[in-house]
Amino acid sequence: MAQEQFYATGKRKTAVARVWITPGNGEVSVNKLSLDDYFGGIFFESKVDKPFAITDRVAKFNVKATVKGGGKSAQVDALVHGISKALQVMDPELRLELKKAGLLTRDSRAKERKKYGQRGARARFQFSKR
């Protein structure tokens, strides 16, 4: 019998996380490394555990994820988004709890493009009257 596996994609800025959750003991691997090894010293465990804590499923699922693009912070947010969506796929009853916590909403904020004739996205070149 094949073990049940649930898949979802999480995104934040340009980071994309492909997440698979399976029943297990709470192990999280990102790009075949442990959470600590991949994100190295930055304390993100509480953020990653949030979807499980809200739904009372701490240490009941193993998470396997592949993350690419963006920076480490955006990757963590994409991972959390993916975990939340995968939990919703597993049990649609959890949608309300996850939605109230704001974990199913894709954070659409991204870097604004630089415009021509300007120094940056909004910054102008210094104006000189004379």
N, C-alpha and C positions, 0 to 999 in steps of 0.2 A: 504494500500500500504506500502510495506517495504521500509525503508529509505535506500538509496544507501550507501554502505559501501565498502571501499577499503582496502585490506590487503597487507602487505609486511613484510619481515624479514630483519633486519639490523644487521650487525656483526662488531665487532672490538675486536681484541685479543681474549679473551675467553668470552666476553660479547655478549649476543644475545638478540635483542629486537624484539618482535612481535608487530607490529604496525597496528592499524585500524584507518582510517580517515573517518569522516562523515561530511557532510555539517553542519556548526554550527557557533559559535561565537568566536572561538579561544581558547577554554578551552583545557588544556593539563593535562591528568592524567596518572601517571606512577605507576603501581602496586596499583591501587585504591587510590593513594594519589596525591595531587597537586604537581606540579613541584618543588615548594619551599620546601614543606614538605619532599618530597622524597630525593632531593639532598641537602637539609638543608644548607642554607646560602651561598653555593658556587654559584657564579653567572654564570649560564649556559643558561639563557633565550635567550640571543642574538644568541648563537650557535644554539639553537633549533628552533628559528624563521627564521634562514637563508634560508632554502628551500622555505618557504612561501614568504619571502621578495624578493628573486630572481625571483620567478614566479608571483609576484604581487597578492598574495592570502592571505595577512595578515588578521587574524581574520575572515576567511571565513570557516575554518574547525576546528572541534573538534578532538583531538588526544587521543586515548586510547591505552596505551602500557603496556606490561608486559616485564620486563627486568630481566635477571638473569645472573650470572657469571661476572667475572672481577671486576674491581674497578669502582668507580663513574665516573671517566673521560672516561674510555673505554665505560661505559654504555651510557654516553651522546653521544659519537661518534656513537655508535650502533643505538641509537634512531634517530639521524639525518640521518643516512644512511637509516634506515627503513622508515622514513617520506618521504625522497626523492624518494625511490623506489615506495612507495604507491602513491605519486603524479604522477609518471610516469605511473603507472597502470591505474590511473584515466584518465589521458590525455597524450597519447603518444607524442603529439606535444611538451610537456615540456622537453622531453629528451635532446635536444640540449642545452638548457639553464642550466639544472642541470649538464650535463656532462662537460660543459665549466667551471662551478664553482667547479668541482671535487667532487660533492656530491654523484655521483652514483658509484664511484670507491670504492671497498672494500679495506680498508687499511690492507694489508696482513702482516704487521710487527707484529711479536709476539716474546715472550721471547725464546731465543735460549736455547737448552737443555745443561745441564752440561755433560761434557765428562768424562769418566773414566781416572784415572791417572792425573787429573787436579783438581784445586781448584774450578773452576767455568766453565762457558761456554767457555771462552777464557783465563782466568787467570790461570797461571801455579803455581805449588808449587815452592818455592824459590830454585834456583839451587845453589849448593855448590860444588866448584871444589875440595876442600880438607875437 
